[in-house]
Amino acid sequence: MSARYQISNKNIYGFKTNLYQMFLLLPVMIGLCLLVEFGLGPFLYDFYKKEVTLAEGGVGNVAGEELPVAQSIADMDQYGTFTLMVKGAVINYDTVRVGEQMYHRIKLPSGELVIAHINRKAMSDTEEAGIYRLPVGVWREWDPPEEVMVFEKLLAVPDHYVDMYGDFVPVLTEADYSRALGRMASVWIFVLGIAAYRIVGVRCWRFAPALFWRRDPLLPRNDLECFSASSFAIWAHSFPMLEGWPLVTGVHGSRKVLASFKKVALGEQWGIHDRQEGLRIIHDLVEEHAGCMDTVYAGWDLCRANQLAGMMYLVKMIDRQEMDREFARTGKVLQQRFASWDEMAESYLDGYEAWRRRSGDPDAAGSKARRRHIFLLLKQNPDGPYSVPWRMELTGIPEPGREGGRDVVKKVLWRYRGPGDGMP
């Protein structure tokens, strides 16, 4: 048996009972992607083009007629920025590859051989056939790569090169830019959409956090809630729809669960349609056994009172403070009436069997046996609901800003690992 308790969370990612919502989100995501590509793309293109286009006269841009043409290294040192005139054969054949970059060997009119990195997209024709005006360049110092060092003895100044590339990046066409923006947006919209779906779903109690399990808002916040969740743990593990202990509601609030709780469990079975009706029934269940030691089926009624408070909280008929107030009132009567979890469970099971008989169940004893089996399985778990001390302080009702005692719940949540098989 695992040393840490695991809750049976059947909807951990929210894709089981809320799958149709994801299908509803897909058209929205697709629509947003198309809006980005065809609406936002053309609008942003001018800003993009302005951002990536080299400044006029900048290194790597087209050289104007007024830019001086360097004839030697001395000219390049003197001019600062300059251009060069070269034959087409130099650009096509006198090359040196360094990784993904292409460099060219250029022999200056002075006879000096230099290495140049050229933005070929910024070259321009001249009136003389086969002669090209190179982009704006600058004479830069560098640590020459090994590929260039092969020509070290031939180069006039190996530790410098002619930079005619600068910060140039290819400028996309408007169609390509919009398409790329749409693709990037589709990834982010999908990721952010799933993240938002997860965050909203957890905060709306639809399903548990996928990673930070202990931050589930439906886990006990204090020892009182932990004790009360243990009191109806048998019920919380008796139906496929429910997820089990230690959730204070027994299950997360998917649309299917909320509809079932409101219409069937609370509405049809209990006649509870609003806060007043629910609190009246809870009080009736508790007050019948308060201060009495000879009433029958006290465990059945008191456990159901806590169960109802959790259900009403899940459907938002009451707030958390009201739920804790009812938990405290019911819990004190449980402790007065019984000496242990075992005594409470026996009374609960007897009451359950009697209720099944009154409901016309011919196999009431078998129904009781199945729930007893659940109790025994839960009891075997050393970190399960019945590891919570029976005699704990329940007198303090949490107020706004005060969560109440947390010694027990800290131990429970420390062992809590989130999604898994809640039964031993």
N, C-alpha and C positions, 0 to 999 in steps of 0.2 A: 504494500500500500504506500502511496506517495506520502512523504513527510509534509508536503504542502497541499493545501486544499485548492481544488480547481472548480470554478463554477461552470456549469453546463450552459454555455452561451450559444444558442442555436442561430444567432443572427449577428455574428461578430462584425461582419463588414457591411451589414445593412443591405445585402444583395439578395437575401432570401425572401423576405416578406415585402421588400420595397423595390424589387427588380424593375417593376413597370416604371418607377420614377426615373431610373436610369435611361430607359427608352424615351421618356419624355424630355430628358435633358439633352439627348443626342441632337434632335433637330435644332434646339436652341444653340448648342455649341457650333453646329455646322453653319447656322445663320450668322453667328458672330464672326466666324472665320471668313465667310464670304464678304461680310461687311468690312472687315479689316482689309481684305485683298482688293476689293473693287471700290470701296468708299474711302478708306483711310490711306491706302497705298498711294494713289495719285496725289492726294493732298500732301503727304509727307515726302514725296519724291524730290521736290525742289529743295527742301531742307537737307535731305540726304545728299543730293548732288552737290550742293554748296559746301557741305561738310567734307566730302571726300575729294573734291576737285582741288588740285594744287593751286596755290595762289599764283597770280600772274607774275612772272619773273622768278618764281620759286624754283629750287633745284628739282630737275626732272620734268619741268613744264616746257612747252614749246618756246624755243629761243626766238626772240624778235630780231628784226633787221639791225636794230641799234646796238645789240649785244656784241661786244668785241670778240673777234675770233683769235684764239690763242695759237701762237706758232711754236711755243716752247714752254718748258716748265717755268722758266723765269716769268713769262707772260702770265701763266696761270697764278703764280704767286702774287703778281702785281695787280691783276684785274679783280681778284676775289671771285666773281662769277663771270662765266665766259661760255663760249661754245667752240665746237670744232667742226671742221669740214673733212669728211672722209668718203672714200669710195665704197660702193656697195659690196665689193668683195670682202672688205674688212668686216662688215657687219655679218656677212653670211658664213665666213670661213675662219677668221682669226679669233676663235672663241676658246674659252676656258670654263668648264662647268665646275661650280663649287656647290655641292648639294643640289638644291632646287634652283639656284641662281646661275645665270649665265653672264660671264665677263668677257671682254674683248681686248685684244692686244692692238694698240694703236701706235703707229709710228708718226710722230709729229714732224712738221716740216723741218724742224731743227735736227732731225735724225734721232731724237731721243725716243725710246720705246717705253710706253706706259700701259697700265691696266685700267680699263674703264668699265663701270657698271652703267648700262644705258637703258633708259625707258624708250623702247623702240616705238611705242605708240605716239611719242612726242617728236619723232624725227620729221623733218620737212624736206621737200624737194628744193632743188636750186635750179637756176636757169641752165646750168651745165649738166648734161645728161650723165647719169651714173654717180653724181656727187650729191651727198646729203648733208644737210645742216643738222647737227645733233642737238639734243635738248640743252637746257641751261645746266651748267656743270660747276663743280667746285673741287678744288684740290684738297683731299683729306688724308690725314695720317691714319694708319691702320696697322694691325698685326696681321700680316699676310698669311692666308691659309696655305696648307701644304701644296695644294694643287697649283697655286701661283708661284710658290718657291722654286718650282722646277725651272722657271725662267729668271731666277734671281740674278744670274750673271748678265742676262741680256737687258734687264730693266735698268733704267737710269736711276730711279729712286724706288727701291723695292718696298720701303715702309710707307709709301703714299699711293693713292689711287685716285682716279677721276670719278667722282660720284655724279652721275647724270640720271639717277633714279630717284633719290630723295625719299619722300614719304608717299610716293605714288601707289595707289591701289586702283585696280580696274573699276571703272564706273559702270554699273549695271544700267540696262535700258529700263524705262519706266515699267514695262510689262514684266521683265525679269525681277525687278525690285519688288513690285506688288505681289508677284507670285511667291517670292522668298519670304516676304513679310507675312503673307497668309499662311505659309507652311509653319513658320516659327510661331505664329499666333495660335495655330491649331494645336500645337504641342502644349503651349502654356495654358490655353483655355481648357484643354482636357485635364491637365494636371491640377490647375486651380479649381476647376469645376468639381473634380473628385474630392479634393481637399475641403472645399466649401461644403460639399454634400456630407462628408464625414463629420466636420466640425458642427454643422447645424444639426445633423442627426443625433450626435452625442448630447449636445446641449438641450435638444428637444426630447431626450430620453428614448429615442427610437432604437438605439443599439449602443453597445459598449464601445469604449475606445479600443482601437486596434493595437496600440502600443502601450500607452500609459494607463494600464488597467485600473490602478488604484485611484485614479481620478474620475472614475465613473460616478456621476452625480447621484446615482441610485444606490450606491454602497452606503453602509452605516457611517454616520458622522460622529457618533458618540456611543458610549456603552449601552445606553437605554435602547437605541435603535438596534444595536447588535443583539441584545437580549430578546427584543420583540420579534426580530426577523427569525430567530431560532425557534420562537414559540409556534410559528406556522410553517416551519421548514418541511414538515411531512406533506402538507398541502402543496407547497411550492415545488415539490418533486413528484407530484402525483399525476400531472397532466403533460402531454407532449408540448403543448403551447407554452408552458411555463419554463423558466430557466433555473430556478432554485435559489438556495441560500448562497451568499448573505445579502442579496438584494432586498431592500426594505419593502419592495413591491412584489417580489417574486418573479418579475419579468420586466423587460423593457417595453416601452409604449409604442410599438409599431401600430400602424393604422388598424390592422386586423385585431390586435389585442385590445386596443382602445374601444373599437366597435363592439367586441365580444363582452368586455367588462361593462360598458354602459348599457347595452341593450339586454344582454342575457344575465350575466352574473349579478349585476347590481339591480338592473331594471326588472327583469322577469322573475328572478329567483328571490330577491329581497324586497322588491318594491321601492327601491331607492332611486330617486330621480333628481335630488338636489341635496345640498349640504344639510339642511335641517332634518330631512328624513333620515339621512345616513347617520348623523350624530345621535338622533333619538333612538335608533335601533341599536347602535353600539352601546349607548348608556343602558338600555333595557337589558342587553346581554350581560353587562358587567354588574349592574346593581342587583340583579337577582341573586348573585353569589357573594356580594360584598358583605363581610362580617358574619357569614354563615359557614358552617362546617358540615352541614347535613344535606345540602342540595345535591341533586344528581346531575351528572354530565357537565360539571363545572368546566372541566378541561376543554370539552367540545365548544361550549359557548364562549369562553374567554379567548381561546386561540382564534376562533372566528371573528371575535371583536377586533383583535389586532390585525387579522387578515383584511377585514373590511376597511380599517383605517388606511392600510397600505394601498388598497385598491382605489379608495376615494382620493388619495393623494396622487396616484398615477393619472387619474382622469381629471385632476385639478378641481375637484369639489372642495378640497381643503388644502391649506398650505402646509409647509413642513412643520411650523411651530404647532399648528393644531394637531397634526398627526402625532408629534412627540407628546403633546399633552394627553392624548387618548392612550398612547403607548404607556405612559407613566401611570395613568389611572388603572389601566387593565393589568399592567405588570405587577403593581403592588397587591392587587387582589389575587393574582396567580401565586405570588410568594406567600400570601397569607393562607391560601387554600391548600397548597401542596408543598411538599418538602424537597422535591427533586424533579428533574426532567422526566424520570421514569414514571413517577406518580402522575404527573401532568399528562404524559403520553397515554397511559392506561385509561385515564378518564376521557381523554380525547377520542381514543379508539372505541371505547364503549358507547360514547355519544354518537360517534359516526355510524356504528352498527345499528343503533336504535333509530337513527334518522333514515338509514337505508330501508329498514323494515317498514317504517311509517310511509316511506315513498313507494312501497310495493315491490321492493327488490327481493326476488326469491332467493338470491344468493348473497344476502347481506353479510353472512359470516365469511364468505369468500372475499367480499370487498374489504371487510375489516382485516382479513389475513394479508391481503396485498399491501395495505397501508402499514400494517405492522412490519412487514418485510422491509418497506422503505425506511421505517424508523430504525430498525436494527442495522441496516446498512449504513445509515447516517451516523448512528451511534458508534460504529466500529472505527470511524475516521477520527484519529486523535486531534485533528485540526478542524473538525466539522462543527456543526451548530451546537452539539451538546458538549463541546469542550468549553463553552462559555459558562462561567460560574453561575450556579443557580442563585446563590445568595450574593447579590451585588446591590450597590446603592442605586435605587431608582427614585429617590424622593425629589431630586433636583430636576425641575422641568426647564429645559433650555430656553433662554430668552434671546431676543435679537442681539446679535453680537457675542453670544455665549453659546458654545456648542455642548456644554456638559462634560462629564467625565469621559476620558478617552483611554484609560489604561488597557482595558480589554480589547477595544476595537483596534488599537495600534498593533497588538499581537496578532489579531485575526488578519488584518490587512497586510501585515508583514509576511504572512504565509500565503496570502492570496496571490495567485499567479494568472488570474484572468481566464481566458477561454480554455475549456478542456472538458473532461468528463466529470461532472459534479458528483457522481456516485462512486463509492469505493470499488 
